[in-house]
Amino acid sequence: MALNKVLRRAKIKRRIRKKVFGTTAIPRLTVFRSNKQIYAQLIDDISGKTLASAGSLKMTDAQKINKVNQAAIVGKKIAEVAVQAGIDKVVFDRNGYLYHGRIKSLADSAREGGLKF
């Protein structure tokens, strides 16, 4: 039976989440991508709390450019917020999305911003 796109992504997401786990010292950087926006969060899975977040919805300058560049701006912003909070190392959770396009752009700019993963 062929899986539709949503079920396929859910299956990949479960497989990733079995291995990727965030702590207070090394939180999980998770990405959510909608059709128009992209969001990133730093999550401590032990306490179940979000340590920091960034998204393209609140950024007025990000609305006028293409989505790959939007993702790069969000990656820089999440890295900036993380470094201010004293976090320099994270584990990357691509959330079932393929690692190309907007996801790759966000990850690369987060690395440039000072995060290690």
Phi and psi in degrees as a GROMACS rama.xvg file:
@    title "Ramachandran Plot"
@    xaxis  label "Phi"
@    yaxis  label "Psi"
@TYPE xy
-80.4774  133.19  ALA-2
-85.2641  143.412  LEU-3
-78.1405  175.531  ASN-4
-61.9239  -39.7664  LYS-5
-68.5076  -45.3574  VAL-6
-66.9214  -37.646  LEU-7
-62.259  -44.3551  ARG-8
-65.9033  -38.4367  ARG-9
-63.4897  -38.0788  ALA-10
-66.4281  -43.4845  LYS-11
-64.4964  -40.7963  ILE-12
-61.8833  -43.2082  LYS-13
-62.2657  -40.95  ARG-14
-63.811  -40.3781  ARG-15
-68.8106  -43.9076  ILE-16
-68.9573  -18.1859  ARG-17
-65.0191  -31.6552  LYS-18
-101.22  -32  LYS-19
-94.5634  122.604  VAL-20
-141.281  132.37  PHE-21
-103.496  143.132  GLY-22
-117.774  -177.75  THR-23
-67.1519  -40.2681  THR-24
-74.2721  -40.3628  ALA-25
-127.059  87.9139  ILE-26
-75.3075  168.656  PRO-27
-93.0361  125.511  ARG-28
-94.0211  105.486  LEU-29
-107.851  148.759  THR-30
-122.101  135.386  VAL-31
-122.271  132.4  PHE-32
-122.096  120.206  ARG-33
-102.27  -176.165  SER-34
-66.4854  -31.3145  ASN-35
-112.669  -24.7997  LYS-36
-125.095  170.165  GLN-37
-142.84  141.07  ILE-38
-132.285  150.022  TYR-39
-135.83  142.564  ALA-40
-135.629  147.23  GLN-41
-103.464  119.407  LEU-42
-121.378  133.346  ILE-43
-94.987  106.908  ASP-44
-74.1196  -20.8413  ASP-45
-67.5765  -49.8018  ILE-46
-92.4537  -10.3829  SER-47
72.3045  32.6198  GLY-48
-118.483  148.355  LYS-49
-86.9422  122.688  THR-50
-85.8307  -35.5325  LEU-51
-158.489  156.996  ALA-52
-150.533  158.349  SER-53
-152.459  149.364  ALA-54
-154.111  160.289  GLY-55
-82.3227  -13.6595  SER-56
-66.1142  -40.4725  LEU-57
-81.3167  -14.2538  LYS-58
-89.2911  112.123  MET-59
-71.1337  -32.8562  THR-60
-72.1015  -22.3075  ASP-61
-79.7666  -15.2651  ALA-62
-75.2995  -17.9996  GLN-63
-96.8353  -0.905422  LYS-64
-117.829  172.76  ILE-65
-72.0989  167.667  ASN-66
-72.2551  -28.7633  LYS-67
-68.0202  -41.5484  VAL-68
-70.3943  -32.2982  ASN-69
-58.4598  -45.3937  GLN-70
-63.0216  -37.8103  ALA-71
-63.8297  -39.8091  ALA-72
-65.4406  -41.0474  ILE-73
-65.216  -39.0519  VAL-74
-62.1413  -42.3359  GLY-75
-65.1045  -39.581  LYS-76
-66.9009  -43.9857  LYS-77
-66.979  -34.6449  ILE-78
-67.162  -40.8997  ALA-79
-62.9651  -44.4281  GLU-80
-66.1544  -39.4602  VAL-81
-66.3674  -43.1756  ALA-82
-64.5792  -37.932  VAL-83
-64.519  -31.0783  GLN-84
-84.6205  -0.200562  ALA-85
85.3717  19.8561  GLY-86
-106.262  124.491  ILE-87
-123.1  -10.7227  ASP-88
-125.908  131.348  LYS-89
-137.461  165.908  VAL-90
-109.186  136.587  VAL-91
-94.612  126.218  PHE-92
-114.686  106.102  ASP-93
-79.8456  -2.26567  ARG-94
64.3816  30.4518  ASN-95
88.8395  -6.25415  GLY-96
-82.9619  151.027  TYR-97
-68.6994  146.156  LEU-98
-84.9996  77.0426  TYR-99
-160.764  169.137  HIS-100
65.4297  -124.48  GLY-101
-67.1614  -37.1672  ARG-102
-65.9007  -44.3338  ILE-103
-65.4382  -40.1435  LYS-104
-62.225  -44.1607  SER-105
-63.6473  -43.789  LEU-106
-65.3906  -43.8592  ALA-107
-64.1049  -41.657  ASP-108
-72.4288  -28.7323  SER-109
-68.031  -37.6856  ALA-110
-64.1873  -42.5924  ARG-111
-63.9419  -31.2614  GLU-112
-76.4832  -8.0261  GLY-113
120.739  -2.48023  GLY-114
-84.7741  143.683  LEU-115
-112.998  125.861  LYS-116
